[in-house]
């Protein structure tokens, strides 16, 4: 009688790595981008709003989006580690005054480095108070914002009061400038022909619009902007493709489980908050080296809080945060370059909302009805008004963020333990 060899149970297959829905399904976002471009091109052609897709608006939007994107990236690093950082605005303020002082005394790139170090110092204070002593993170962030205003005034009085052309609320000009670069052949770099500029001036349907958008992204781009793009891509690489990033994110998702596996949760949270402070300080340094060459009191203008909104808009991911920052920057740029075009955006919003309603009609009829109603409201406002109040223009990005939160709130997922202090032994 032959012995029967028992069969071993089949091991379950490991699930394949799931990328973001938009990255995995180009058949979703590519048609969406084409629809948006067609709508913008049609409105630009028949509405006479050349700035809607002009390279000037896109270039301005990119410059305005950089500090917001860096602020959002700052919040992302901190919250992925489990520490809510509402003090980004204050860290940016410290970065502006430190960057202006070093930029005046040692040059523009020294100002950038000093801004980063100032932000790191403010981030270290936030980490010590919240991670080590377990103080409420929201309260600490608000306290840093208040403290930073007083510290910035104190430092500016000491550093700038006796200098010519400066005072307690303003610094002298920063020495040197951060240069720009243009892509050869496409955007006129290195004395080559500006092909995209010629196509933009031709006023052709869709072709000129695509050319204007691409030229705005490729013509006279600041080296600081390229640094910000590299930081966004680097954040994706570090947080999602390295062991260090996995440990840091585990400190924000389930610190007790991470601790049981040997992850030093407090160290990871310190790292996240310090990187967050450095990025916020870098955003502040941008304001005094690229946006302007001087420090002025109140220069940040709430960009730290706008960055947090961009982070939520991007679902706590670097690329989504960058997209939210571009949305905020585009709204501001369009208002600065051609305020009348903001009124035309109501028509564009109506077209896009109705298109989205048709797409989701079969799967989510209630959402489709809500989108169709919003589109009808946008069209009614467009037809009954000749301009948009300035206050509403400034509120447009916030309203867009609220609309995103309402429509796809179930897909937004913040780190599970963000804002919750951790003590060893907690479960």
RAGI-V463628 format. One record per backbone hydrogen bond with DSSP energy under -0.5 kcal/mol. CO is the residue of the C=O (numbers start at 1). NH is the residue of the N-H. E is the energy in kcal/mol with one decimal. If there is no record, write none. Layout:
co:CO nh:NH e:E
co:CO nh:NH e:E
This chain:
co:3 nh:5 e:-0.6
co:4 nh:6 e:-0.6
co:17 nh:19 e:-0.6
co:20 nh:24 e:-2.7
co:21 nh:25 e:-1.6
co:25 nh:28 e:-2.2
co:25 nh:29 e:-1.2
co:26 nh:30 e:-2.3
co:28 nh:32 e:-1.3
co:29 nh:33 e:-2.5
co:30 nh:34 e:-2.2
co:31 nh:35 e:-2.6
co:32 nh:36 e:-2.3
co:33 nh:37 e:-2.4
co:34 nh:38 e:-2.6
co:35 nh:39 e:-2.6
co:36 nh:40 e:-2.7
co:37 nh:41 e:-2.6
co:38 nh:42 e:-2.5
co:39 nh:43 e:-2.4
co:40 nh:44 e:-2.4
co:41 nh:45 e:-2.4
co:42 nh:46 e:-2.6
co:43 nh:47 e:-1.9
co:43 nh:49 e:-0.5
co:44 nh:48 e:-0.9
co:48 nh:50 e:-1.1
co:49 nh:52 e:-1.5
co:50 nh:53 e:-0.8
co:54 nh:58 e:-2.1
co:55 nh:59 e:-2.7
co:56 nh:60 e:-2.2
co:57 nh:61 e:-2.9
co:58 nh:62 e:-2.2
co:59 nh:63 e:-1.9
co:60 nh:64 e:-2.6
co:61 nh:65 e:-1.8
co:62 nh:66 e:-1.1
co:63 nh:67 e:-0.6
co:64 nh:68 e:-0.7
co:65 nh:69 e:-3.2
co:66 nh:70 e:-2.5
co:67 nh:71 e:-2.1
co:68 nh:72 e:-2.6
co:69 nh:73 e:-2.5
co:70 nh:74 e:-2.0
co:71 nh:75 e:-2.1
co:72 nh:76 e:-2.0
co:73 nh:77 e:-2.2
co:74 nh:78 e:-1.7
co:75 nh:79 e:-2.7
co:76 nh:80 e:-2.5
co:77 nh:81 e:-0.9
co:78 nh:83 e:-2.4
co:79 nh:82 e:-1.1
co:80 nh:252 e:-0.6
co:82 nh:84 e:-0.5
co:82 nh:419 e:-1.3
co:84 nh:86 e:-0.7
co:87 nh:91 e:-2.2
co:88 nh:92 e:-2.3
co:89 nh:93 e:-1.9
co:90 nh:94 e:-2.2
co:91 nh:95 e:-2.0
co:92 nh:96 e:-2.1
co:93 nh:97 e:-2.0
co:94 nh:98 e:-2.3
co:95 nh:99 e:-2.2
co:96 nh:100 e:-2.3
co:97 nh:101 e:-2.0
co:98 nh:102 e:-2.3
co:99 nh:103 e:-2.3
co:100 nh:104 e:-1.9
co:101 nh:105 e:-1.9
co:102 nh:106 e:-3.0
co:102 nh:107 e:-0.6
co:103 nh:107 e:-0.8
co:103 nh:175 e:-1.9
co:107 nh:111 e:-1.6
co:108 nh:112 e:-1.6
co:109 nh:113 e:-2.1
co:110 nh:114 e:-2.6
co:111 nh:115 e:-2.2
co:112 nh:116 e:-1.9
co:113 nh:117 e:-2.3
co:114 nh:118 e:-2.5
co:115 nh:119 e:-2.1
co:116 nh:120 e:-2.4
co:117 nh:121 e:-2.2
co:118 nh:122 e:-1.9
co:119 nh:123 e:-2.5
co:120 nh:124 e:-2.6
co:121 nh:125 e:-1.8
co:122 nh:126 e:-1.9
co:123 nh:127 e:-2.5
co:124 nh:128 e:-2.7
co:125 nh:129 e:-2.1
co:126 nh:130 e:-2.3
co:127 nh:131 e:-2.4
co:127 nh:132 e:-1.2
co:128 nh:133 e:-1.5
co:129 nh:135 e:-2.1
co:136 nh:140 e:-2.1
co:137 nh:141 e:-2.2
co:138 nh:142 e:-2.2
co:139 nh:143 e:-2.3
co:140 nh:144 e:-2.2
co:141 nh:145 e:-1.8
co:142 nh:146 e:-2.0
co:143 nh:147 e:-3.0
co:144 nh:148 e:-2.7
co:145 nh:149 e:-1.1
co:146 nh:150 e:-1.2
co:147 nh:151 e:-2.6
co:148 nh:152 e:-2.8
co:149 nh:153 e:-1.9
co:150 nh:154 e:-2.4
co:151 nh:155 e:-2.8
co:152 nh:156 e:-2.5
co:153 nh:157 e:-2.2
co:154 nh:158 e:-1.9
co:155 nh:159 e:-2.8
co:156 nh:160 e:-2.6
co:156 nh:161 e:-0.6
co:157 nh:161 e:-1.0
co:160 nh:163 e:-1.4
co:163 nh:166 e:-1.4
co:167 nh:170 e:-0.6
co:169 nh:297 e:-2.0
co:170 nh:167 e:-2.8
co:175 nh:108 e:-1.2
co:177 nh:179 e:-0.6
co:179 nh:223 e:-2.1
co:181 nh:221 e:-2.7
co:183 nh:187 e:-2.2
co:183 nh:189 e:-1.6
co:184 nh:186 e:-2.5
co:185 nh:195 e:-1.7
co:186 nh:196 e:-2.4
co:186 nh:197 e:-0.5
co:188 nh:191 e:-0.9
co:189 nh:185 e:-0.5
co:189 nh:192 e:-1.5
co:193 nh:188 e:-0.9
co:193 nh:195 e:-1.2
co:194 nh:198 e:-1.9
co:195 nh:199 e:-2.3
co:196 nh:200 e:-2.3
co:197 nh:201 e:-2.0
co:198 nh:202 e:-0.8
co:199 nh:204 e:-0.6
co:200 nh:203 e:-1.1
co:204 nh:208 e:-1.2
co:205 nh:207 e:-2.9
co:206 nh:210 e:-2.8
co:207 nh:211 e:-2.3
co:208 nh:212 e:-2.4
co:209 nh:213 e:-2.3
co:210 nh:214 e:-2.5
co:211 nh:215 e:-2.7
co:212 nh:216 e:-2.0
co:213 nh:217 e:-1.1
co:214 nh:218 e:-1.0
co:215 nh:218 e:-0.5
co:215 nh:219 e:-2.2
co:218 nh:183 e:-1.7
co:218 nh:220 e:-0.5
co:221 nh:181 e:-2.0
co:222 nh:226 e:-1.7
co:223 nh:227 e:-1.9
co:224 nh:228 e:-2.1
co:225 nh:229 e:-2.3
co:226 nh:230 e:-2.3
co:227 nh:231 e:-2.0
co:228 nh:232 e:-1.9
co:229 nh:233 e:-2.4
co:230 nh:234 e:-2.7
co:231 nh:235 e:-2.1
co:232 nh:236 e:-1.8
co:233 nh:237 e:-2.2
co:234 nh:238 e:-2.9
co:235 nh:239 e:-2.6
co:236 nh:240 e:-1.7
co:237 nh:241 e:-1.4
co:238 nh:242 e:-0.7
co:238 nh:245 e:-0.7
co:242 nh:246 e:-1.8
co:243 nh:247 e:-2.3
co:244 nh:248 e:-2.5
co:245 nh:249 e:-2.5
co:246 nh:250 e:-2.0
co:247 nh:251 e:-1.4
co:249 nh:252 e:-0.8
co:249 nh:253 e:-1.4
co:250 nh:254 e:-2.4
co:252 nh:417 e:-3.0
co:254 nh:258 e:-2.2
co:255 nh:259 e:-2.7
co:256 nh:260 e:-2.0
co:257 nh:261 e:-0.9
co:258 nh:261 e:-0.7
co:258 nh:263 e:-2.5
co:259 nh:262 e:-1.6
co:263 nh:265 e:-1.4
co:264 nh:268 e:-2.4
co:265 nh:269 e:-2.5
co:266 nh:270 e:-2.4
co:267 nh:271 e:-2.5
co:268 nh:272 e:-2.4
co:269 nh:273 e:-2.3
co:270 nh:274 e:-2.6
co:271 nh:275 e:-2.5
co:272 nh:276 e:-2.0
co:273 nh:277 e:-2.6
co:274 nh:278 e:-2.4
co:275 nh:279 e:-2.4
co:276 nh:280 e:-2.2
co:277 nh:281 e:-2.7
co:278 nh:282 e:-2.1
co:279 nh:283 e:-2.1
co:280 nh:284 e:-2.0
co:281 nh:285 e:-2.4
co:282 nh:286 e:-1.8
co:283 nh:287 e:-1.1
co:284 nh:288 e:-0.9
co:285 nh:289 e:-0.9
co:286 nh:289 e:-0.5
co:286 nh:290 e:-2.6
co:286 nh:291 e:-1.9
co:287 nh:292 e:-0.8
co:289 nh:178 e:-0.5
co:293 nh:174 e:-3.1
co:295 nh:171 e:-2.0
co:296 nh:299 e:-1.4
co:298 nh:301 e:-0.5
co:300 nh:303 e:-1.4
co:302 nh:306 e:-1.9
co:303 nh:307 e:-2.4
co:304 nh:308 e:-1.4
co:305 nh:309 e:-1.8
co:306 nh:310 e:-2.3
co:307 nh:311 e:-2.2
co:308 nh:312 e:-2.2
co:309 nh:313 e:-2.6
co:310 nh:314 e:-1.9
co:311 nh:316 e:-2.2
co:312 nh:315 e:-1.8
co:314 nh:317 e:-0.6
co:317 nh:321 e:-2.5
co:318 nh:322 e:-2.3
co:319 nh:323 e:-2.0
co:320 nh:324 e:-2.3
co:321 nh:325 e:-2.3
co:322 nh:326 e:-2.2
co:323 nh:327 e:-1.8
co:324 nh:328 e:-2.1
co:325 nh:329 e:-2.8
co:326 nh:330 e:-2.6
co:327 nh:331 e:-1.9
co:328 nh:332 e:-1.9
co:329 nh:333 e:-2.6
co:330 nh:334 e:-2.7
co:331 nh:335 e:-1.5
co:332 nh:336 e:-1.8
co:333 nh:337 e:-2.7
co:334 nh:338 e:-2.3
co:338 nh:341 e:-1.4
co:339 nh:342 e:-1.3
co:339 nh:343 e:-0.5
co:340 nh:343 e:-0.9
co:340 nh:344 e:-0.9
co:341 nh:345 e:-1.2
co:342 nh:346 e:-0.5
co:343 nh:346 e:-1.1
co:343 nh:347 e:-0.5
co:344 nh:347 e:-0.7
co:344 nh:348 e:-1.7
co:345 nh:349 e:-3.0
co:346 nh:350 e:-2.1
co:347 nh:351 e:-2.2
co:348 nh:352 e:-2.5
co:349 nh:353 e:-2.6
co:350 nh:354 e:-2.2
co:351 nh:355 e:-2.2
co:352 nh:356 e:-2.6
co:353 nh:357 e:-2.2
co:354 nh:358 e:-2.1
co:355 nh:359 e:-1.9
co:356 nh:360 e:-2.0
co:358 nh:361 e:-0.6
co:360 nh:364 e:-2.8
co:364 nh:368 e:-2.2
co:365 nh:369 e:-2.3
co:366 nh:370 e:-2.2
co:367 nh:371 e:-2.6
co:368 nh:372 e:-2.5
co:369 nh:373 e:-2.2
co:370 nh:374 e:-2.3
co:371 nh:375 e:-2.4
co:372 nh:376 e:-2.2
co:373 nh:377 e:-2.2
co:374 nh:378 e:-2.4
co:375 nh:379 e:-2.3
co:376 nh:380 e:-2.4
co:377 nh:381 e:-2.5
co:378 nh:382 e:-2.1
co:379 nh:383 e:-2.2
co:380 nh:384 e:-1.7
co:381 nh:385 e:-0.9
co:389 nh:393 e:-1.7
co:390 nh:394 e:-2.2
co:391 nh:395 e:-1.3
co:392 nh:396 e:-0.6
co:393 nh:396 e:-1.0
co:395 nh:399 e:-2.6
co:396 nh:400 e:-2.4
co:397 nh:401 e:-2.3
co:398 nh:402 e:-2.4
co:399 nh:403 e:-2.3
co:400 nh:404 e:-2.3
co:401 nh:405 e:-2.6
co:402 nh:406 e:-2.2
co:403 nh:407 e:-2.3
co:404 nh:408 e:-2.7
co:408 nh:411 e:-1.5
co:408 nh:412 e:-0.7
co:409 nh:412 e:-0.8
co:415 nh:418 e:-1.4
co:417 nh:420 e:-1.6
co:419 nh:421 e:-0.6
co:423 nh:426 e:-2.6
